[in-house]
Amino acid sequence: MNFVVEEMEQLLKKGYYRQMRRLDGSQASRTVIGGKECVLLSSNNYLGLTEHPEVKEAAKLAVDRWGAGSGGSRLITGNYALHEEMEKEIARFKREEGAITFSSGYMANFGVIQALVDRGDVVLSDELNHSSIVDGCRLSRAKVKVYRHRDMEHLEKILRQAKGYRRRLIVTDGVFSMDGDLAPLPDIVALAGQYGAFVMVDDAHGTGVLGRRGAGTVEHFGLEGKVQVQMGTLSKALGSAGAYVAGKRELIDYLRNKTRSFIYSTAPAPAAVGAALAALRLVERQPEIRAQLWENARYLRVGLKSMGYKVPSEDSPIIPVLIGDADKTMHLAQALLEEGVFAPGIRPPTVPQGTCRIRATVMAIHTRGDLDQALSAFARAGRDNQVKLGC
Ligand SMILES: *Cc1c(COP(=O)(O)O)cnc(C)c1O
């Protein structure tokens, strides 16, 4: 077992060693780290719904009615009316015929891609897709072809060479999780039509955030009915845990029969489903929460840019602050924390080498005061660490 120590030494040397930071508070706008209160600028809780009284109450009610756990897989013993209601609501929200839920987004991608393609098929995957997609592709035994990030000429070139395969699946994040930019879905859908491929979108960060009703990237682009497999999570803007795939009735039936991560895993816990249901209803009933999220994102982004920070994308509440070097990034993250702002540094293998960054995310529940504190922390920490653009 010497390899354990040796490999960890390698990680340390490269500056890639990871440690968990313990939060002694919740995913509120301010939380507690190391005994100190700080602005939480790293949560995927975009709408603040983990903190919403209606969402928390719904989780408690679900526990009272259905218990703490669901006792087995959906196909054996764990299928409650609550799960079916969730799937019906998701399908309605996404304007699809049906939906299937999973315990996590990782499990959804991991299992669904494997269920959709096999030996003799090909998957075309954006190079910055989430690791759960990468792992789903690996597991599938299909040929995997990676196209350059958002590069449609490259995608078309690969599609042209992919005629000999049985099925062609194009899979992409809707909102890229570490960059915050959007997949060029209209072009992807058009290319899929032209080359006889089908499309799967992972809308983990789009669900509840993008589109007029918050239904996600597909709604944002007006592509309803044109993306065959719509995956999303209940763990980010919906403030709970779990994931879904929405699509045609026959696809959902197929996935129930073919997806190993659905078949062989305990049904999502009642508390998580109850909370996600309440969150979904809030998303639909209170569009003003989403409007506040976008206003906060704009405010922080404009402030960071005016200080000279490099903020490459403008499409979502994910605000990547590009630094490049791993050590510099981690020093800046530490300095921000000392200033009372938690916005972690992101390094390989999560992002490509040389593109280390602070990944700041805003929430609808941040006040102007929270965001101003974050901005002055970035100003001071950046000055002290000489990481601003042009330094
Ligand atoms: C977070 C995320 C997932 C995984 O979802 P979990 O519910 O956290 O397992 C999948 N895809 C993308 C793009 C994500 O950002």
The ligand as a Gaussian input file, in Angstrom:
#p B3LYP/6-31G(d) Opt

LIG

0 1
 C      -23.785000      18.721000      -9.786000
 C      -23.829000      18.164000     -11.135000
 C      -24.173000      16.825000     -11.350000
 C      -24.334000      15.853000     -10.218000
 O      -25.493000      16.072000      -9.518000
 P      -25.597000      15.568000      -7.994000
 O      -27.039000      15.642000      -7.689000
 O      -24.784000      16.511000      -7.181000
 O      -25.054000      14.182000      -7.942000
 C      -24.299000      16.392000     -12.649000
 N      -24.086000      17.225000     -13.691000
 C      -23.722000      18.511000     -13.511000
 C      -23.492000      19.389000     -14.701000
 C      -23.566000      19.022000     -12.230000
 O      -23.186000      20.270000     -12.048000

